[in-house]
C-alpha cells in the first residue's frame, strides 16, 4: 500500500479515533496524573516532567500542559476496530502516530487562556497548514518531519486541543526525541524525550 493511501486511511477516520468515554483514561490524564511526585527538569521556558512511561512525554509552560504520546500505526488502527489487510501489515509495521494534547491547567478552556497567540480562525488555518513543519522527530541521528497533521475534535466543544501526526517511521523500542516549536502558546522550542530510562536527574 502506498504511503499516500495510508495517510488517506488515517485522515478519513481521525475524527473518531481515541474518542474515549468517561471511564477510560486519555493520554493527557495518563501523563498528568500525580505528576507532582515525578522528576522535573526546568528549561528556559518550560518544565519537562518524567511520567515514567517511555511512550509518553509531558511538559508544562505557563497555564498549559503538553502531553505527547507515541503509538504504532497498527495499534492506532486496532483501537478503532479497523481491519488491516495482510498485504499492508509490513508497510504499516514501521509507521508510528504521535498524539499531541494541549490542555489548560486552570479552570479555563485552553483556547481562552491569555497566553494563546492565535485567534480561533488563525489557529485552524495553522493546524491545517504548516503545523507539522514545526515538529521534528530525531532518532539515531536521523530527523523526520510528519507528513500530515489532523485536529481531533472541536476547538469550542472540547476543553483541550488534540492533534494527530502521521507519516513517521519511528522504532518505538528505541529512544527518540520530539522537537516542537510552540507558536500557539509561546513556549518556543520544546524537546520531549522518549526512552526506557527517562530519569531527569
SVG drawing of the C-alpha trace seen along z (x, -y; Angstrom):
<svg xmlns="http://www.w3.org/2000/svg" viewBox="-19 -37 42 48">
<polyline fill="none" stroke="black" stroke-width="0.4" points="0.0,0.0 1.4,-3.4 2.2,-5.9 -0.3,-8.4 -3.1,-5.8 -2.0,-5.2 -2.4,-8.9 -5.9,-8.9 -6.8,-5.9 -5.7,-7.7 -7.2,-11.1 -10.6,-9.7 -11.0,-8.2 -9.1,-10.6 -12.0,-12.5 -13.4,-9.3 -10.1,-7.8 -9.3,-7.9 -12.7,-9.4 -12.5,-7.7 -15.6,-7.6 -15.5,-8.9 -14.4,-5.6 -11.2,-5.5 -8.0,-7.4 -6.7,-9.5 -3.1,-10.3 -3.3,-13.6 -4.7,-12.2 -2.2,-9.3 0.6,-11.9 -0.6,-14.4 -1.9,-12.2 0.2,-12.5 2.9,-14.4 3.8,-16.3 5.6,-13.2 7.7,-12.8 11.1,-14.2 11.1,-17.6 13.7,-19.3 13.4,-23.0 14.2,-24.5 14.3,-28.2 10.6,-28.4 9.0,-25.2 9.3,-22.3 9.6,-18.7 8.1,-16.2 9.1,-12.5 5.9,-10.4 7.8,-7.0 6.3,-5.9 8.7,-5.5 6.0,-6.4 4.5,-9.4 6.3,-12.7 4.8,-15.6 5.7,-19.2 4.2,-22.4 4.5,-26.0 2.5,-28.8 -1.0,-27.5 -0.7,-24.8 0.1,-21.1 1.6,-19.4 1.1,-15.6 2.9,-13.8 2.1,-10.1 3.7,-7.8 1.8,-4.7 2.4,-2.3 0.2,-2.7 -1.0,0.9 -2.2,0.2 -3.7,-3.1 -5.9,-1.3 -6.6,1.6 -8.0,-0.8 -10.7,-2.0 -11.6,1.5 -10.1,1.1 -9.4,4.3 -6.0,4.4 -5.2,6.2 -2.3,8.7 -0.6,7.1 -0.4,3.8 1.0,5.0 4.6,4.9 4.4,1.3 2.4,0.3 4.7,2.1 7.3,-0.7 4.7,-3.5 4.1,-5.5 1.5,-8.1 2.1,-10.9 -0.8,-12.2 -0.3,-15.8 -2.6,-17.3 -2.6,-20.8 -4.8,-21.3 -5.4,-24.1 -4.0,-23.7 -6.7,-26.2 -10.5,-26.2 -10.5,-28.0 -10.6,-26.2 -7.2,-26.1 -8.3,-28.4 -9.4,-31.0 -6.0,-31.4 -4.4,-34.8 -1.1,-33.2 -2.6,-31.9 -1.1,-33.7 -3.7,-32.9 -7.3,-33.5 -9.6,-30.6 -9.6,-31.2 -5.8,-31.6 -5.3,-28.5 -7.5,-26.4 -5.5,-27.7 -2.2,-26.9 -3.2,-23.4 -4.5,-22.6 -1.4,-24.2 2.1,-24.3 1.8,-22.9 3.6,-19.7 6.6,-21.6 7.2,-22.7 7.7,-19.1 11.0,-17.2 11.4,-13.6 15.0,-12.6 16.2,-9.0 19.7,-7.7 20.8,-10.9 18.0,-10.9 15.5,-13.7 11.9,-13.3 9.0,-15.7 5.4,-14.3 3.8,-14.2 0.5,-15.4 -1.4,-16.7 -5.1,-16.4 -7.1,-18.2 -9.1,-15.6 -12.3,-17.2 -13.5,-20.8 -11.8,-23.9 -15.0,-25.3 -16.6,-22.0 -13.5,-20.3 -11.6,-21.9 -8.3,-20.7 -6.6,-20.7 -5.7,-17.2 -3.6,-16.8 -2.7,-13.6 0.6,-13.4 1.2,-10.8 3.9,-9.6 6.7,-8.8 9.0,-5.8 10.0,-5.6 11.2,-2.5 9.2,-2.8 11.5,-0.2 14.4,-2.7 14.9,-6.2 14.0,-9.2 13.2,-12.9 10.5,-15.1 11.4,-18.8 8.4,-21.1 8.4,-24.9 5.3,-26.1 3.8,-29.1 0.4,-28.6 1.1,-29.3 4.6,-31.0 6.8,-28.4 9.1,-28.4 11.4,-25.4 10.5,-22.4 12.2,-19.0 10.2,-15.9 12.1,-12.7 11.1,-9.1 13.2,-6.3 13.3,-3.4 15.1,-5.3 13.7,-8.9 15.4,-9.8 15.9,-13.6 18.3,-13.8"/>
</svg>
